[in-house]
Every structure is written in structure tokens, then in C-alpha cells.
Amino acid sequence: MSDYFPPELLFEILLLLPPKDLIRCMCVSKAWNACIRDGRFTKRHLQRSINTNSARTILFSLWGTIYPKDFFLLALSDDDSFSTAVEIWQPLVERRGWGEISILGSCNGLVCIKSTENAEIALWNPSIQKFKRIPFTPSVSSPQYGFGYDSTNDDYKLVEIEKISTPYSVDVSKWSWENITNGSWPYCVALSYEVHVYSLKSNLWKKIQSMPSKGLELVSKIHFSNGALNWVMSDNNMSIILTLDLATEKYGEFYCPVNGILDVSIELEVLGGYLCVCILNYNNSEFGIWIMKEYGARESWTLLHSSISHLCKRYKPLVFSKNGEMVLVQSESHPGLRWFDLEEEVDEYTETRVMPPHNGEATFVVGSLCLLDGDPVICTRQPRVSRGESNRRSRPGLSISGVNLRLFLLVVIVLISLFVFSLGFELIL
């Protein structure tokens, strides 16, 4: 085939295909397989998808799931219409059936998920159904996580931030009634944050410098943008965005477009690679999406969209339309998705076909070949088990579902048939 198809031309043609089609193409020949597995091809394919705003998918996970398979994948076409939502399986099997799978973060088509049942964590590429389990974390409480890509070292990293409360002595003689009435009651614990970093390349966790809290509380999810993880630290008077550069593992900070969280809800998100802040003012029900056009520059905060939010509901921005004139958002109170028109300042509700009729979390995922050498996700249906049933693990070979059960029933039916046949034959004689 190389006589008729130059490798360079094959390389460029395959770049145009979505990840699922590329997986099929790997079976065509050894040459095609080697081309697609090449690390340079994987990076070029990912970069092209990002630059052209193509291979766009929305991963939808149901809240309060019972089955571990309650994930749906929706492909967004070039005309900004949705394909039919497709159920997909995730790799963390809930043995007892009542746990949930939470999304810790996403980057370059990889989604980091965690089981609430056994604290198991995995990196998962839903586009090609490959995954890798991550070793158990060193924390003992309920930490927060951020996931991103270190381009300097070509490494994916998961960061775990654990809040530590340390008791300390207080000089009671300095307390006054005035301090108590104005809300400045002295606390008896000091808050600090321990930070651990997992490297996919080394497959190890390590502890790094503690996070500088400055007396502020971590009040948002952690998102990846511009080579760093970002999150909001705030009290009633001040809000800052703290950053952790994944290459240098150094901290930085810059200010939010608004200060404080009193009567205001602040959510940090990433839209089109840009860091953005979603602010809901409870006093006037005004909802706004601010985007940082120049990373780290406070003066570059720009109001992208503003509207009156009925019933004070927040919206989560997911992805720009193909022409960049609209933003797809998810309402916290409705399972559907909605387009915000940035030019007309109006919103248009968009139904997606076969969308699950339940509330859930929508996450934008770019189609990629990352984790191509990972383990395949095995689609094995798990039994539905209620909280009141026994939590004992099933013995191997005695599963109540799957091939073993079907084989066992088949053998039983055959034995019963033989017994009835022999009994009837004896009666005839």
C-alpha cells in the first residue's frame, strides 16, 4: 500500500477522522495502525480538534445514579445540532450498586472520575473507551481535585487538595462583646491545605508545598487552563483566583471581576480554553459570564453574557458554537441544554434527542486519542442492589448475572429434561 499511498499523505488524511473512526482504521493494516499509534499523530489530531473547534462532545452523567452505566455521550455537529444521546459505560464498577461516580475534571479528551463507594479513581477517554486506574490517594478525608496537562514534561497530573484543621490556643482576655456582635468571633482552629500531585508518567503520588490560604476558603471547583489549575479562594470581603502551575508546581494568584461572596454566587469554569467566572447576584437575580481574554491580567476580564435569571438559577457554560456567536449552557434546574446568543442577548432553548429525563452534570469533552494504550472499558451489566440488601461480595463463578449464570441454568435445564425423559421411559416399560 505504501507504493500507492505516501505515508505523509496518509498521515494528513487520517487527521481528518474522528477518534471512533480512527480506532476502526487501526484494523486496516499494520501501516495504518502504526501511524495512528504514533505519539506525533495523537498530538496533531488533538491540536487540530481544538483549533478547528471540531470533535465536540458533551458527556452527561446522571445525579443519584444506581447503575454504573448512567453516562450519555452527545456529539455536536458542525451546524451545532446534536446527534442522538448514546449510553456509554464507565470503567469504575459499583459492586453494591448504590454509589455514585463523580467527575473530578477533564482535559484533552480525558475525564478523571471517582467512585464514592470505594474512593477508586480512574482516567477515562469516553471517545475511545480506554481508561487507566490511579493508585489510591494518600488523603484520609474528603479532598478536592483538579486535573490537567503539563505540556513542558508531556505529563497528565491530578492534584489533590486536602483541608487540614489545626486547633490553636486563643487569648480569651482579648475577646470583647463588640468583636462578637460584628461577626469577628475568634476561631479555635487554623485552616491549612495539604497538596499532593499524581503523575501519569511516573504513576506515583508526591507531596508538594502547601497551598497558601491567606485565611480564605476554597469555594469553587478546580479547573485547568493555560497550563495551570485554577480555583476561587474567598471570604465575605475578598475573592481571588489561586493558581498552581503544573510544570513548576508554583502558586500564583489574580483577582476575580467581583470581590467577596456575600449575596453573590461565584463559579469558576473554562470556556473555549479561556478561564471564565459565572456570577449570580441574589439581590437582583442578575446572572453574568465573565471571560479572561488574557490569562492572569485582571484588566482583561470581559463580560461575555448578562441576563436576568428567573428563580435565581445558575448556568454552566460548556462550549462555543462553531462560529463563536453562541454559548451552549446547562441550567442547574433543567436536564436540557440552552444556547445563549451573544449578539442578540437572548437565549434559545435547545432540546437534545433521547436526552435522559433526569438532572445531571454536563461536561464538555473534545474527541481525542489520548490514553490509546489504556485498558478497554468492559461493558458488563451489574445487578441492581438496594441499600437494604447484603453487601457481601459474590464468590467468583457464582455471579447472579453474566455467562456463568446462563451456563448454570442451561446445565440445570438439560439435567431436568434428561431426568423427566428417563422417568417417563421407565413408566412406559
Stockholm file with secondary structure:
# STOCKHOLM 1.0

chainA/1-429         MSDYFPPELLFEILLLLPPKDLIRCMCVSKAWNACIRDGRFTKRHLQRSINTNSARTILFSLWGTIYPKDFFLLALSDDDSFSTAVEIWQPLVERRGWGEISILGSCNGLVCIKSTENAEIALWNPSIQKFKRIPFTPSVSSPQYGFGYDSTNDDYKLVEIEKISTPYSVDVSKWSWENITNGSWPYCVALSYEVHVYSLKSNLWKKIQSMPSKGLELVSKIHFSNGALNWVMSDNNMSIILTLDLATEKYGEFYCPVNGILDVSIELEVLGGYLCVCILNYNNSEFGIWIMKEYGARESWTLLHSSISHLCKRYKPLVFSKNGEMVLVQSESHPGLRWFDLEEEVDEYTETRVMPPHNGEATFVVGSLCLLDGDPVICTRQPRVSRGESNRRSRPGLSISGVNLRLFLLVVIVLISLFVFSLGFELIL
#=GR chainA/1-429 SS CTTTSCHHHHHHHHTTSCHHHHHHHTTTCHHHHHHHHCHHHHHHHHHHHHHTTCSEEEEEEETTCSSTTCEEEEEECTTSCBCCCEEECCSCCCSSSCCCEEEEEEETTEEEEEETTTCCEEEEETTTTEEEEECCCSCSSCCEEEEEEETTTTEEEEEEEEEEEEECCCCGGGCCHHHHHTTCCCCSEEEEEEEEEEETTTTEEEEEEEECCTTCEECSCCEEETTEEEEEEECSSCEEEEEEETTTCCEEEEECSSCCCTTEEEEEEEETTEEEEEEEETTTTEEEEEEESSTTCGGGEEEEEEEECGGGCCEEEEEECTTSSEEEEEETTCSSEEEEETTTTEEEEECCTTCCSSCEEEEEEECCCTTTTSEECCCCCCCCCCTTSCCCCCCTTCCSSSHHHHHHHHHHHHHHHHHHHHHHHHHHC
#=GC SS_cons         CTTTSCHHHHHHHHTTSCHHHHHHHTTTCHHHHHHHHCHHHHHHHHHHHHHTTCSEEEEEEETTCSSTTCEEEEEECTTSCBCCCEEECCSCCCSSSCCCEEEEEEETTEEEEEETTTCCEEEEETTTTEEEEECCCSCSSCCEEEEEEETTTTEEEEEEEEEEEEECCCCGGGCCHHHHHTTCCCCSEEEEEEEEEEETTTTEEEEEEEECCTTCEECSCCEEETTEEEEEEECSSCEEEEEEETTTCCEEEEECSSCCCTTEEEEEEEETTEEEEEEEETTTTEEEEEEESSTTCGGGEEEEEEEECGGGCCEEEEEECTTSSEEEEEETTCSSEEEEETTTTEEEEECCTTCCSSCEEEEEEECCCTTTTSEECCCCCCCCCCTTSCCCCCCTTCCSSSHHHHHHHHHHHHHHHHHHHHHHHHHHC
//
